[in-house]
Amino acid sequence: MSDKPWGGRFDAPTNAFVEAFNASTHVDARMYAEDIAGSRAHAQMLAKQDILSNDDLAAILAGLDEVEAEIEAGTFEFTIALEDVHMNIEKRLTDKIGDAGKRLHTARSRNDQVATDTRLYLRKRTNELLARIRTLQSVLVTLAKEHADTIMPGFTHLQTAQPITFGHHLLAYLEMFERDAGRFEDARNRMNQCPLGSAALAGTTFPIDRVQTARALGFDAPTANSLDSVSDRDFIMELLAAASICSVHLSRFSEELILWMSAQFSFIDLPDAFCTGSSIMPQKKNPDMPELVRGKAGRIIGGLMSILTTMKSLPLAYNKDMQEDKEAIFDAYDNLEGCLRVFGDMLPGMSVNKAVMHKAASSGFATATDLADALVRAGVPFRDAHEIVGKSVAHCIRKSLELHQMSAEACVEIDSRLRVDMVQALSVEACVAARDHVGGTAPNQVRLQCAFWENKLGEILGSNNA
């Protein structure tokens, strides 16, 4: 059992299948840089506290540099016999520098080590996801500005409701992604406390300086309770919840792109580079990327359900069940980042069929609410106006007309308060332009919002690049 860091207690070797079943190296090896960074900070703190000699510190730091170089060069051999990224790195370090490497684990446990590494890794990946969201938002602002005057039907229940501008529709998703960004930022800030020094569950008897370690690793502070530090994964739950909600927004957007690209809508066309064909039907151009993004949402949501279910009955402190946390969050982040990249790269090449959108908005009685509003402005109670317009729509359906095509005689027959000038004044352009208030669909409001977001995103991206 000499190859096991915990082997002193055991007389028999680990079952070969159990060894493979128990290992997490295939999942957590991606955290090698964070594990090495944590070890550097821990060793430096130990030396400052006179727990580790300066000679041992120098050997550890030099050895960790060599191990990191081997991993990045692809010459490092991870083995499942050592279970995880932590023990693989520690064993290689010890092989290189001897007893100094064995002293590195003083005053820490794999429990606080993995909690620290995971936070470090997810902090970095969360920043990368935020950058993807900001890129997508910038694309949406550009498209919304271009289509501030492009009229399309707005839907409720997937039935024509009222005319809106395509720019306004795109900005709706920008707002959703802004809230997604806020959720990721909040979760990132909440998890930015350092568990290192909590050891297995109760802390350590050595005179460590957890503040030094936390600062060295870019954390706001050390965690306040050693039990909580190693036993909870609510930061992963929260990040998975944020990822799930973001994936739902992308899925809804995907569904609309899929519908709009169909022959039955023909509102848009997506670039060939983001579509595929059929092996049997030569005419097909399938929106596979939006479909795949829509499908990925189920996978990401599944990761959230997985960790919630795993954690719901665990007693304090650490339990082996918690090893399952990383696969779910890593998979979710990988897939969400891919989905955001697809959208950020695909949408700039989208073509919009303005004429088809306008025609669709001009049919289906999309201006009915505006006719009711005109009656209200003429002194008709809204409920009466609602009934008058309902009867007008029924009349038009029978006669295969649109509201603005109604005759004066038909108006009088339906209700004496309904004037023909009211119906003749109806147009999708007027209906859209009239909604010129904060949050409205008017082209003027779309342009104001685009200017706001250009400025805000410019500041965000500028501060990130500084």
Order of alpha helices (4+ residues) and beta strands (2+ residues): alpha-alpha-alpha-alpha-alpha-alpha-alpha-beta-beta-alpha-beta-alpha-beta-alpha-alpha-beta-alpha-alpha-beta-alpha-alpha-alpha-alpha-alpha-alpha-alpha
